Amino acid sequence: MTVGNGSHTYEIVEGWGKLPKGVEYGYTHGVVTDAQDRVYVHNRSKDAVIVFDREGNFLSSWGEEFAAGAHGMFLSREGDAEYLYLADPDRHLVAKTTLDGTILWKIGPPPLSHVYDSPDKYKPTDVAVAPNGDVYVGDGYGQSWVHQYNTNAEWVRSWGGPGSEPGKMRCPHGLWVDTRGPDPVLLVADRGNNRIQTFSLVGEHIGFVTYDLRLPCCFFQFGDELYIPDLHSRVTILDKNNLLVTHIGDNPGAWTKQGWPNRPAEDLHAEIKVGKFSSPHAACVDSHGDLYVVEWIATGRLTKLRRKG
């Protein structure tokens, strides 16, 4: 089956990424690819990080300690090495690991007693890394702040808080350091406000992207384009000027205003169709331009879309 249009036409690769006996997905929350086009899936199961090769062959799994809280995942190329940054809102932490799961550091709540009088209020959902190595964390399910750390995981600054005015957020669910312009900027998927906010790398508010979004979850940059999983049943692609290129897998019948967020995720299986999405939560693109999408579904869903156009 083919989806998309024009320069963004994809073929659905049915049956890609079969799991071996004894390995099952929980909620699929994150997906990234490395320099060898291996695909890493962050999901809420005892095999919280599952790794495939580009052809969809299962390679390995690890990460049982993340089983209950697996959420955002970011892959960072640092010098000659690659690392994963994992957000775990249930355990109130962010971890940096090697690609095979060795934990290099963990960081909990930042030193802001007026925001976090209890560690339980810190529920990070995503991580981004800047070209200089600084780490940005979005407290999407907690107090709606963004926190910045240096390469040694030392706290630098924080900004935000709940609200709808510029610089305030309602669920900064996803982050990305956008390098498409002359200077890198931080993008925040302000999901509860159904918008994207743009900040300088020191937290100065720059502007908004609000056009035709449907609860943006996070980002992936491929060349001059930005891929945005919209939780309400599609992936949105924007050009270098943040103008719409196309939507992929749009399935508006999968969600209704009355049915979200109280509708059980298990019920979304009734809406699953080949070439259509119900609840895209993360997406990434490999070196060939192929698109991978994971969805917020209780038993998980990973779709590979092979680029044709």
C-alpha positions, 0 to 999 in steps of 0.5 A: 500500500502506498501513502503520501503524495508527490515528493513524499510517497511511501510504501507501507512495509507490512510485517516489518520488525517481527518480535521473537518468542518471549518478547512483546511490546508494551506502550510504544513511546519512542523510536530512533535510528543510529548511523548503521540504520539500526532501529531502537524502540522504547516501550513499556515492557521488560524489553524496554529497548528493542533493536532491529536492523534495517531489514526488520530483523530482531537484534537485541533488547535490554532495559528492564528497569525502564519497563514501567516508565519508558517514554522519550528517546533521543540518539546523540552522535558525540564525536565517534560514538553514539548515545541514547538519552531516555526519559522515564516519568515514572521514576522521575529521571533521565538517563544517558546510556550506550547503545547496548544499555550501559548507563553512564549517568542519571539525573533526577529533579533539578534544584528548584525547590519552589517548583519541586517540593517533592521529587514525584512532581518531576515527570520528564517526557523527552530529551534533546541535545544541542551541538555543543553537548548541552542537554534539554529536558521537558517536564511534560507530565510534571510541572511544565518546565524545560531544564538545561544541563551541560555535558557533565549533566550539571544543571544550568537553567530552567524556564517555563511553568504552566500557562498559555502565554509566551514562554509558558506551557501545558505539557512540553511533551517533546523537544528538538534542537533545530539546526535548519537555520543560521543558529540552532534553536530549541523547539518545544512541542507544547502539546496541551496548548496544541502548538510549537514554541521556539526558544533560543538555547538560553531560554529566550522565547522566539515565537510559535508555530500553530498552523494545522497541528493536532496535539504535537508529540515530538520532532525529528529533523531530516535535512531541511524538513521537520517530522512531527507525530500528531497524537491525533492520528497522523504525522505532519511534515513541515519544510524549512520555513515550518510550512506544511509539506504533507500529512501522512496516515491521517485517520481522523475517525480514530479520535474524537474530541469527546473521546480523548484523552479518556478513551482507553488506549486498548480501544484504539485497536479497533481503529488500526488500519494499514496505512492509517495511524491512530496515535503517533507518539514518535517518529524518525527517518533513516539515512535512506529517507524511510520513516518509522512511526510508533504509536501510543497503543497498549500492546504497541505498534511500529510501522515502517514506511519505505520512501518512494517519492 
